Amino acid sequence: MTKLPALTGKELIYFLQKMGFYVVRQRGSHIILQHNDKRSTVIPIHSGESIGQGFLSKILRDIEMTKDEFIAFVNK
């Protein structure tokens, strides 16, 4: 099983924006991103904390991307 990288919320938003996602709105410390094909997800922004492996897996399911595809994109 491939291990996902430890990313903060801001880093994850940066990568998602490179994939074509854009910020729809923000509520408190949670930012909602959406893609033109209507995929969407919520990213928590908590000062310097990494997003947990389980929550990152849930985000990848939301954006319909496999772990291996995501790791390849991040390591580009």
N, C-alpha and C positions, 0 to 999 in steps of 0.2 A: 504494500500500500504506500502510495506517495504521500510524503509529509508536506503539508501546506506551509508557506512562509508566514512568519509572524509579521503582520502589518497593522499600523494604526489606522483609524478611520480616515484620516486625511490622505494617507498613502493609497488606501483602497479607492477612495473617490477619484484621486488622480488617475489611476489605472482604468477605472470605469469610464471616465470622461474620454480617455484616449480610445476606448472601444465604442464611443458614440452615445453614451448615456449623458443626460443633462439633469441639473438640479431642478426639481419641480417646486419643492417647498421645504421648509424647515419647521420643525416643532420642537422647541427646546434644544436638546443636544442630539436630535435625530434628524438626519437629512434624507429626504425621499428623492431617489433618482429614477428616471424613466428613459426608455429608448423609443425611437420612432415606431418600432414594431410592437409597442405597448408592454414590453417586459418592464417590470419595475422592482425596486427593492429599497429597503431602509438600512441606512448605515449610521451607527452610533458614533458620535465624536466625543470622546472622553479624554481629557488632557493627558496625552502620552501613553495611554493604555493600549495594548494590543487587542485586536479582536480575537476572541477565542476560536479554537479549531472547529467546534461544533457550530457556532454561529456563522463562521466563514463558509462552512459547507452548506448551510441553509441559504446564504446569499448566492452561492454558486448555483444551487437548484433554482432559485428565483430568476436568475439571469440565463438559465439553461446552458450552462457551461460546465464541462467536466474539470476535475482537479488537474489533470494532465494538461489540458488546453490552457487553463489559467496559469499554471506554473510556467509553461512555455512562453506565454504572453508577458509575464512579469520579468522573466529572464532575458527578454529580447534586448 
